[in-house]
Amino acid sequence: MSANFINAMNAMNAHYKTGTLQAFAIDDHLEHFPLAATANMVMLSATADDTADVTAAIAKITGDAKAAVSTSTSTQQTGITTACTALSDNKTSSAAPNDFITRMTAQRDQAKADAAKTIDTAYQAAIDLGKNAPEAQQNSIISGMQTLSSTINNVFSTITNFVSGLIEKVMNIINGIYDFLKGIQDTFKSIASIF
């Protein structure tokens, strides 16, 4: 078993679970594993023959992660649509804005949790695949996980940024309405004070 490989995979897993869109900086973690690297990129010296055994397994890990992302994305879309519909249907309720914010915050938190779970599951499968593999295959697994993790984070960052932006826009609209209503009240108070 290669402790260096497992350390590398765990460091990458922790990095990508932060939600960052930056690639894992291999050179910042060279003490964990002896890979040839340049700034932020893995330089692999493996040949196709060296990695043929793991290619199908990496494709399965990627396929499983894509399926989990697809399921989560569909759930997010349904949740966002439901929250927006509820806000629209209950627009006269003073509780509707707070309910919307609560629902949307839960959607954002769920997207983050789904991303972390998907990344954890993929990394555990990759560790299981590579812990007894030759170094060339481990390098291929690390490279494949770098690409997969980046893709997962791009998808979930897009969702969480969308949800955060939607919350902000709705709050701006609600605050604008409240300010408008306060202006009406102030105007009529001013008119009433004339008499």
C-alpha positions as CSV (number, residue, x, y, z in Angstrom):
1,M,0.0,0.0,0.0
2,S,1.3,3.4,-0.9
3,A,0.9,5.8,2.0
4,N,2.1,8.6,-0.3
5,F,-0.8,7.9,-2.7
6,I,-3.4,7.8,0.1
7,N,-2.0,11.1,1.6
8,A,-2.1,12.7,-1.8
9,M,-5.7,11.6,-2.3
10,N,-6.8,12.7,1.1
11,A,-5.1,16.1,0.6
12,M,-6.9,16.5,-2.8
13,N,-10.2,15.4,-1.2
14,A,-9.9,18.0,1.6
15,H,-8.9,20.7,-1.0
16,Y,-11.9,20.1,-3.3
17,K,-14.4,19.8,-0.4
18,T,-13.7,23.5,0.4
19,G,-15.6,24.3,-2.8
20,T,-12.7,26.1,-4.4
21,L,-12.5,26.4,-8.1
22,Q,-8.7,26.4,-8.1
23,A,-6.9,23.3,-9.1
24,F,-5.1,21.4,-6.4
25,A,-1.6,22.7,-6.3
26,I,0.4,19.5,-6.5
27,D,3.8,21.3,-5.9
28,D,2.5,22.7,-2.6
29,H,2.0,19.1,-1.3
30,L,5.1,17.3,-2.7
31,E,6.1,16.2,0.8
32,H,3.1,13.9,0.6
33,F,4.0,12.1,-2.6
34,P,6.8,12.0,-5.1
35,L,5.2,13.1,-8.3
36,A,6.9,15.1,-11.0
37,A,5.1,18.4,-11.0
38,T,5.1,22.0,-12.2
39,A,3.0,24.8,-10.9
40,N,-0.4,23.5,-10.1
41,M,-0.3,20.7,-12.7
42,V,0.5,17.0,-12.5
43,M,3.1,15.9,-15.0
44,L,2.5,12.2,-15.6
45,S,5.1,10.0,-17.2
46,A,2.9,6.9,-17.4
47,T,2.3,5.3,-20.8
48,A,-1.0,3.9,-22.0
49,D,0.1,0.4,-21.2
50,D,0.9,1.4,-17.6
51,T,-2.6,2.7,-17.0
52,A,-4.8,0.4,-19.1
53,D,-5.9,-1.5,-16.0
54,V,-7.3,1.5,-14.2
55,T,-8.9,3.3,-17.2
56,A,-12.2,1.5,-16.9
57,A,-12.3,1.8,-13.1
58,I,-11.6,5.6,-13.4
59,A,-14.4,5.8,-16.0
60,K,-16.8,4.0,-13.5
61,I,-15.8,6.4,-10.7
62,T,-16.4,9.3,-13.0
63,G,-19.8,7.9,-14.2
64,D,-20.9,7.3,-10.6
65,A,-20.0,10.9,-9.7
66,K,-21.8,12.3,-12.7
67,A,-24.9,10.4,-11.8
68,A,-24.8,11.7,-8.3
69,V,-24.3,15.3,-9.6
70,S,-27.2,14.9,-12.0
71,T,-29.5,13.6,-9.3
72,S,-28.5,16.5,-7.0
73,T,-28.9,19.1,-9.8
74,S,-32.4,17.8,-10.5
75,T,-33.2,18.0,-6.8
76,Q,-31.8,21.5,-6.6
77,Q,-33.9,22.6,-9.7
78,T,-37.1,21.2,-8.1
79,G,-36.3,22.8,-4.8
80,I,-35.6,26.2,-6.3
81,T,-38.7,26.1,-8.5
82,T,-40.8,25.1,-5.5
83,A,-39.5,27.9,-3.3
84,C,-40.0,30.5,-6.1
85,T,-43.5,29.2,-6.8
86,A,-44.4,29.4,-3.1
87,L,-43.1,32.9,-2.9
88,S,-45.2,33.9,-5.9
89,D,-48.3,32.1,-4.7
90,N,-48.1,33.7,-1.2
91,K,-46.9,37.1,-2.2
92,T,-49.4,38.8,0.1
93,S,-48.2,36.9,3.1
94,S,-45.7,38.7,5.3
95,A,-44.1,35.3,6.1
96,A,-43.5,34.5,2.4
97,P,-40.1,36.3,2.1
98,N,-38.7,34.6,5.2
99,D,-40.0,31.2,4.1
100,F,-38.4,31.8,0.7
101,I,-35.0,32.7,2.3
102,T,-35.2,29.7,4.6
103,R,-36.0,27.4,1.7
104,M,-33.2,28.9,-0.5
105,T,-30.6,28.7,2.2
106,A,-31.5,25.1,2.7
107,Q,-31.1,24.5,-1.0
108,R,-27.6,26.2,-1.0
109,D,-26.6,24.1,2.1
110,Q,-27.8,20.9,0.5
111,A,-25.9,21.7,-2.7
112,K,-22.7,22.0,-0.6
113,A,-23.4,18.8,1.3
114,D,-24.1,17.0,-1.9
115,A,-20.8,18.2,-3.4
116,A,-18.9,17.0,-0.3
117,K,-20.6,13.6,-0.3
118,T,-20.0,13.1,-4.0
119,I,-16.3,14.1,-3.6
120,D,-15.9,11.8,-0.6
121,T,-17.5,8.9,-2.4
122,A,-15.4,9.3,-5.5
123,Y,-12.1,9.7,-3.5
124,Q,-12.8,6.7,-1.4
125,A,-13.4,4.6,-4.6
126,A,-10.2,6.1,-6.1
127,I,-8.2,5.3,-2.9
128,D,-9.5,1.7,-2.9
129,L,-8.6,1.4,-6.6
130,G,-5.1,2.8,-6.2
131,K,-3.8,1.9,-2.8
132,N,-2.1,-1.3,-4.1
133,A,-1.6,-0.1,-7.7
134,P,1.8,0.7,-9.2
135,E,2.9,4.3,-9.1
136,A,2.1,4.9,-12.8
137,Q,-1.5,3.9,-12.2
138,Q,-1.6,5.9,-9.0
139,N,-0.5,9.0,-11.0
140,S,-3.3,8.3,-13.5
141,I,-5.8,8.1,-10.7
142,I,-4.6,11.3,-9.2
143,S,-4.8,13.0,-12.6
144,G,-8.3,11.7,-13.2
145,M,-9.5,12.8,-9.8
146,Q,-8.1,16.2,-10.3
147,T,-10.2,16.6,-13.4
148,L,-13.3,15.1,-11.9
149,S,-13.1,17.1,-8.7
150,S,-12.7,20.3,-10.7
151,T,-15.8,19.5,-12.7
152,I,-17.9,18.6,-9.6
153,N,-16.9,21.9,-7.9
154,N,-17.7,23.9,-11.1
155,V,-21.2,22.5,-11.1
156,F,-22.0,22.9,-7.4
157,S,-20.4,26.4,-7.3
158,T,-22.7,27.4,-10.2
159,I,-25.7,26.2,-8.2
160,T,-24.7,27.8,-4.9
161,N,-23.8,31.1,-6.6
162,F,-27.1,31.1,-8.4
163,V,-29.0,30.4,-5.2
164,S,-27.1,33.2,-3.4
165,G,-27.7,35.6,-6.2
166,L,-31.4,34.7,-6.3
167,I,-31.7,35.3,-2.5
168,E,-30.0,38.7,-2.9
169,K,-32.2,39.8,-5.8
170,V,-35.4,38.8,-4.0
171,M,-34.3,40.6,-0.8
172,N,-33.5,43.7,-2.9
173,I,-37.0,43.6,-4.4
174,I,-38.6,43.1,-1.0
175,N,-36.6,45.8,0.6
176,G,-37.5,48.1,-2.3
177,I,-41.2,47.4,-1.8
178,Y,-40.9,48.0,2.0
179,D,-39.0,51.3,1.3
180,F,-41.7,52.3,-1.2
181,L,-44.5,51.5,1.3
182,K,-42.6,53.4,4.1
183,G,-42.4,56.4,1.6
184,I,-46.1,56.3,1.1
185,Q,-46.7,56.3,4.8
186,D,-44.3,59.1,5.4
187,T,-45.9,61.1,2.6
188,F,-49.4,60.7,4.1
189,K,-48.1,61.5,7.6
190,S,-46.6,64.7,6.2
191,I,-49.9,65.6,4.5
192,A,-51.9,64.8,7.7
193,S,-49.6,67.1,9.6
194,I,-50.5,70.1,7.4
195,F,-54.1,70.1,8.8
